[in-house]
Amino acid sequence: MIRRIDILRSLELEAYRMAYYLLEAEKPACEAAKQALLALYACSELPELSPADRRAALKRLVMHAAVARFARRKLEANEEANNQRTARRQ
């Protein structure tokens, strides 16, 4: 039986590549890949999944983590811009 950690290690580079493709920045891609791998680790069926199903699950989780990360960065940028506008008015 394959250990979970071995499965995750085999998917680590692929997770980063997917995240980097979506986010086009190293640090956010690393964080998104990490979040996706942690979520995949929690999947109880992970050892029983076929390699193709593992990749499909990983792709879904990376996309979710990347979109959430992008949305969070956009929200922070909007808040920063609003704060700067408010500071200029005062």
C-alpha positions as a LaTeX table, in Angstrom:
\begin{tabular}{lrrr}
\hline
Residue & $x$ (\AA) & $y$ (\AA) & $z$ (\AA) \\
\hline
Met1 & 0.00 & 0.00 & 0.00 \\
Ile2 & 1.28 & 3.44 & $-0.92$ \\
Arg3 & 1.69 & 5.88 & 1.96 \\
Arg4 & $-0.15$ & 9.20 & 1.80 \\
Ile5 & 3.08 & 11.16 & 2.06 \\
Asp6 & 4.51 & 9.33 & $-0.97$ \\
Ile7 & 1.38 & 10.13 & $-2.98$ \\
Leu8 & 1.55 & 13.79 & $-2.00$ \\
Arg9 & 5.26 & 14.01 & $-2.81$ \\
Ser10 & 4.57 & 12.61 & $-6.25$ \\
Leu11 & 1.99 & 15.38 & $-6.82$ \\
Glu12 & 3.89 & 18.27 & $-5.23$ \\
Leu13 & 5.59 & 19.63 & $-8.36$ \\
Glu14 & 2.41 & 19.27 & $-10.41$ \\
Ala15 & 0.47 & 21.21 & $-7.76$ \\
Tyr16 & 3.01 & 24.03 & $-7.85$ \\
Arg17 & 3.03 & 24.14 & $-11.66$ \\
Met18 & $-0.77$ & 24.38 & $-11.78$ \\
Ala19 & $-0.84$ & 27.10 & $-9.15$ \\
Tyr20 & 1.95 & 29.08 & $-10.80$ \\
Tyr21 & 0.19 & 28.87 & $-14.15$ \\
Leu22 & $-2.92$ & 30.38 & $-12.57$ \\
Leu23 & $-1.31$ & 32.96 & $-10.28$ \\
Glu24 & 1.90 & 33.84 & $-12.15$ \\
Ala25 & 3.75 & 34.54 & $-8.91$ \\
Glu26 & 6.02 & 32.24 & $-6.92$ \\
Lys27 & 4.99 & 32.89 & $-3.31$ \\
Pro28 & 1.19 & 32.78 & $-3.88$ \\
Ala29 & 1.66 & 29.67 & $-6.03$ \\
Cys30 & 3.58 & 27.95 & $-3.24$ \\
Glu31 & 0.85 & 28.81 & $-0.75$ \\
Ala32 & $-1.96$ & 27.68 & $-3.06$ \\
Ala33 & $-0.15$ & 24.41 & $-3.81$ \\
Lys34 & 0.40 & 23.84 & $-0.09$ \\
Gln35 & $-3.27$ & 24.44 & 0.67 \\
Ala36 & $-4.33$ & 22.05 & $-2.10$ \\
Leu37 & $-1.96$ & 19.32 & $-0.93$ \\
Leu38 & $-3.16$ & 19.69 & 2.67 \\
Ala39 & $-6.76$ & 19.38 & 1.50 \\
Leu40 & $-5.86$ & 16.33 & $-0.57$ \\
Tyr41 & $-4.13$ & 14.79 & 2.45 \\
Ala42 & $-7.42$ & 15.04 & 4.34 \\
Cys43 & $-9.23$ & 13.08 & 1.62 \\
Ser44 & $-10.01$ & 9.69 & 3.16 \\
Glu45 & $-10.15$ & 7.96 & $-0.25$ \\
Leu46 & $-6.73$ & 9.23 & $-1.36$ \\
Pro47 & $-4.88$ & 5.88 & $-1.26$ \\
Glu48 & $-7.65$ & 4.13 & $-3.21$ \\
Leu49 & $-7.90$ & 6.73 & $-5.98$ \\
Ser50 & $-6.36$ & 6.01 & $-9.35$ \\
Pro51 & $-3.48$ & 8.28 & $-10.44$ \\
Ala52 & $-5.82$ & 10.02 & $-12.90$ \\
Asp53 & $-8.42$ & 10.61 & $-10.18$ \\
Arg54 & $-5.73$ & 11.94 & $-7.84$ \\
Arg55 & $-4.62$ & 14.44 & $-10.48$ \\
Ala56 & $-8.21$ & 15.47 & $-11.13$ \\
Ala57 & $-8.81$ & 16.03 & $-7.42$ \\
Leu58 & $-5.54$ & 17.93 & $-7.16$ \\
Lys59 & $-6.47$ & 20.13 & $-10.11$ \\
Arg60 & $-9.82$ & 20.99 & $-8.54$ \\
Leu61 & $-8.22$ & 21.78 & $-5.18$ \\
Val62 & $-5.41$ & 23.88 & $-6.71$ \\
Met63 & $-7.91$ & 25.87 & $-8.74$ \\
His64 & $-10.03$ & 26.49 & $-5.65$ \\
Ala65 & $-6.99$ & 27.56 & $-3.57$ \\
Ala66 & $-5.65$ & 29.79 & $-6.36$ \\
Val67 & $-8.98$ & 31.52 & $-6.93$ \\
Ala68 & $-9.41$ & 32.07 & $-3.19$ \\
Arg69 & $-5.88$ & 33.46 & $-2.96$ \\
Phe70 & $-6.44$ & 35.75 & $-5.94$ \\
Ala71 & $-9.74$ & 37.01 & $-4.51$ \\
Arg72 & $-8.10$ & 37.68 & $-1.15$ \\
Arg73 & $-5.26$ & 39.66 & $-2.80$ \\
Lys74 & $-7.75$ & 41.67 & $-4.88$ \\
Leu75 & $-9.81$ & 42.47 & $-1.78$ \\
Glu76 & $-6.70$ & 43.58 & 0.10 \\
Ala77 & $-5.65$ & 45.80 & $-2.83$ \\
Asn78 & $-9.12$ & 47.39 & $-2.96$ \\
Glu79 & $-9.08$ & 48.04 & 0.77 \\
Glu80 & $-5.62$ & 49.61 & 0.49 \\
Ala81 & $-6.80$ & 51.88 & $-2.35$ \\
Asn82 & $-9.87$ & 52.91 & $-0.33$ \\
Asn83 & $-7.71$ & 53.68 & 2.71 \\
Gln84 & $-5.40$ & 55.84 & 0.59 \\
Arg85 & $-8.34$ & 57.75 & $-0.89$ \\
Thr86 & $-9.81$ & 58.31 & 2.56 \\
Ala87 & $-6.45$ & 59.51 & 3.90 \\
Arg88 & $-6.10$ & 62.02 & 1.03 \\
Arg89 & $-9.54$ & 63.47 & 1.70 \\
Gln90 & $-8.75$ & 64.21 & 5.33 \\
\hline
\end{tabular}
